[in-house]
Amino acid sequence: MSGELGSDDETPADVEVMRVRHGLFGVHGSPDVSGYGEFEQVVTMPAGSTRPYGGWFDAVADQLECALGSGYEDAVERVLVEFDEITFVVRRDCLPAVARALRDDPMLRFEVCLGVSGVHWPDDADRELHAVYHFQSYTHGRVIRVETTCPDAHPHVPSITDIYPTNDWHERETYDFFGIVFDGHPTLTRIMMPDDWLGHPQRKDYPLGGIPVEYKGATTPPPDERRVYS
């Protein structure tokens, strides 16, 4: 969903500037040997789309608005259509209501949540962390995206595992790698990194390299001492 513009390009009015990168690799605090020290990239995202969205997108948007009723305006911040895909950007507190409407409304019938992944935009003030969900309707043969955000200072998003149980391990992975806390998750523990690992390694502020990793003397605890999931 993001794009990059050169420094000589004008930023269109219908995009939102996420960050500006200087130099080919965004290197700071060390000599630039790439030859691209003056290169500037403006990373953008579409600011929002207006109706008509085209195709079946309007039918889904209309039905979601109908399912949420008066709460639609509070829940959906904006709708983005790009690359023949539709994204509903929703407020995090309203995420469970949106997910339940997508699942239960007979005209929507998004039976499956394909998972959640994280995105870290350090320069996106007060919404540095994004949680991105994909929902699929087998009934209607459609896939949509739902996105919500939270700030670094309060990285909490409601869990939707009670609505889509298959999201269990996806939420754990996003917590593990990005530090987003999914409130209400039954067992929000790390899934890839060791339990005592410090930090969240897919964030853009996570240090690259220089971290000694040693696994020595690893043992498997007996069944009655293992971590329990319920």
C-alpha positions in Angstrom: 0.0 0.0 0.0 3.0 2.3 0.3 4.9 4.0 -2.4 8.0 6.1 -2.8 8.5 9.4 -4.6 11.8 11.0 -5.6 12.8 14.3 -4.1 11.9 16.2 -7.4 8.3 14.8 -7.4 5.4 16.7 -6.0 3.5 14.9 -3.3 -0.1 14.4 -4.6 -2.9 15.8 -2.4 -4.5 12.3 -2.0 -1.6 10.6 -0.3 -0.3 10.7 3.3 3.4 11.1 3.9 4.6 8.4 6.2 8.3 9.2 6.4 11.2 10.7 4.4 14.3 8.6 3.9 17.6 10.2 3.1 20.3 8.3 1.3 19.9 5.0 -0.5 19.8 3.0 2.7 18.8 5.6 5.3 22.2 5.3 7.0 22.9 7.8 9.8 25.9 8.4 12.0 28.4 6.8 9.6 30.1 7.7 6.4 28.0 7.3 3.2 29.9 5.2 0.8 27.0 4.4 -1.5 27.2 7.4 -3.6 23.5 8.2 -3.0 24.0 10.5 0.0 21.7 13.2 -1.4 19.0 10.8 -2.5 15.7 11.4 -0.9 12.6 9.1 -0.8 9.2 10.2 0.3 7.3 7.2 1.6 3.5 7.7 1.2 0.2 5.9 1.6 -3.1 6.8 0.1 -5.1 9.2 2.4 -8.5 7.7 1.5 -10.8 6.9 -1.3 -14.2 8.3 -2.2 -17.2 6.6 -3.6 -17.9 4.9 -5.9 -15.2 2.4 -5.0 -16.0 0.2 -8.0 -17.1 -3.4 -8.5 -18.3 -5.3 -5.4 -16.4 -2.9 -3.0 -19.4 -0.6 -2.8 -21.8 -3.5 -1.9 -19.5 -4.6 0.9 -19.1 -1.0 2.2 -22.8 -0.5 2.1 -23.6 -3.7 3.9 -21.0 -3.1 6.6 -22.5 0.3 7.2 -25.9 -1.3 7.4 -24.7 -4.0 9.8 -23.0 -1.5 12.1 -25.8 1.0 11.9 -25.1 4.3 13.7 -21.7 3.0 14.9 -20.3 2.9 11.3 -19.1 6.5 11.4 -17.4 5.9 14.8 -15.8 2.6 13.7 -14.5 3.2 10.2 -12.0 6.1 9.9 -11.5 5.8 6.1 -11.6 3.4 3.2 -8.7 2.8 0.9 -8.9 1.3 -2.6 -5.6 0.6 -4.4 -4.3 -2.1 -6.6 -7.8 -3.5 -6.9 -7.9 -4.1 -3.1 -10.1 -2.5 -0.5 -9.0 -1.7 3.0 -11.2 -0.5 5.9 -9.2 1.5 8.4 -11.0 1.1 11.8 -10.6 2.4 15.3 -9.0 -0.2 17.5 -11.8 -0.1 20.1 -14.3 -0.9 17.4 -12.4 -3.8 15.9 -14.3 -6.6 17.6 -17.7 -5.1 16.4 -16.4 -4.8 12.9 -15.1 -8.4 12.9 -18.3 -9.8 14.3 -20.3 -7.9 11.6 -18.1 -9.3 8.9 -18.6 -12.8 10.2 -22.3 -12.8 11.1 -24.0 -10.6 8.6 -25.5 -13.0 5.9 -24.8 -10.5 3.1 -21.1 -10.3 4.2 -20.3 -13.8 5.4 -16.5 -13.4 5.8 -16.2 -16.8 7.4 -12.4 -16.8 7.9 -9.8 -14.4 9.2 -6.6 -15.3 7.4 -4.5 -13.8 10.2 -3.0 -10.6 11.5 0.4 -9.1 10.8 2.1 -6.0 12.2 3.7 -2.9 10.6 5.9 -0.4 12.4 5.9 3.2 11.2 8.1 5.1 13.7 7.3 8.5 12.1 3.5 7.9 12.2 2.9 9.9 15.4 0.4 8.4 17.9 -0.2 5.4 15.6 3.2 3.9 15.1 2.0 0.3 15.2 -0.4 -1.0 12.6 -2.3 -4.3 12.9 -3.4 -5.6 9.5 -6.1 -8.3 9.0 -7.3 -10.2 5.9 -10.8 -11.6 5.8 -12.1 -14.1 3.3 -15.7 -14.9 2.3 -16.0 -18.4 0.8 -19.7 -17.8 0.2 -19.1 -14.7 -2.0 -15.5 -15.3 -3.1 -14.2 -12.1 -1.7 -11.2 -10.9 0.3 -10.9 -7.6 2.2 -8.4 -6.0 4.4 -9.0 -4.4 7.8 -6.4 -2.2 9.5 -6.2 -0.6 12.9 -3.5 1.3 14.7 -2.1 2.0 18.2 0.6 4.2 19.6 4.0 3.0 20.9 3.0 4.5 24.2 0.0 2.3 24.6 0.4 -0.7 22.1 -3.0 -2.3 22.9 -5.5 -3.8 20.4 -8.5 -5.9 21.3 -8.1 -9.6 20.5 -10.6 -11.2 18.1 -9.8 -14.8 19.0 -13.2 -15.2 20.5 -14.7 -14.3 17.1 -12.1 -16.0 14.9 -10.3 -18.6 16.9 -7.8 -19.3 14.1 -6.3 -15.9 14.9 -4.8 -17.3 18.1 -1.2 -18.0 16.9 -1.2 -15.0 14.5 -1.8 -12.6 17.3 0.9 -14.3 19.3 3.3 -13.9 16.4 2.5 -10.2 15.9 2.9 -9.6 19.7 6.3 -11.5 19.6 7.7 -9.5 16.6 6.1 -6.1 17.0 5.0 -5.8 20.7 1.3 -5.2 20.0 -0.6 -6.4 23.0 -3.9 -8.1 22.1 -6.1 -7.6 25.1 -8.3 -10.6 25.8 -6.1 -13.1 24.1 -6.3 -16.4 26.2 -2.5 -16.9 26.3 -0.5 -14.1 24.8 3.0 -15.5 25.0 5.9 -15.5 22.5 5.7 -18.0 19.7 9.0 -17.7 17.8 11.5 -16.1 20.2 12.5 -17.5 23.6 10.3 -16.4 26.5 13.1 -14.3 28.0 13.9 -12.5 24.7 14.2 -8.7 25.1 12.5 -6.6 22.5 10.5 -7.2 19.3 12.8 -8.0 16.4 10.6 -6.8 13.4 10.2 -3.3 14.6 12.2 -0.7 12.7 13.9 0.6 15.9 15.2 -2.9 16.8 19.0 -3.0 16.5 20.5 -4.9 13.5 23.3 -7.3 14.3 25.7 -7.5 17.2 23.3 -9.6 19.3 25.0 -12.8 20.6 22.6 -15.7 20.4 23.7 -19.0 22.0 21.6 -22.1 22.7 23.6 -24.3 25.0 22.4 -27.1 27.2 18.8 -26.8 26.1 16.5 -29.4 27.7 12.9 -30.3 27.3 11.0 -30.1 30.6 8.8 -33.0 31.7 5.1 -32.7 30.6 3.9 -31.6 34.1 6.3 -28.6 34.0 5.7 -27.4 30.5 3.9 -24.2 29.7 0.2 -24.8 29.6 -2.3 -23.4 27.0 -6.0 -23.4 27.7 
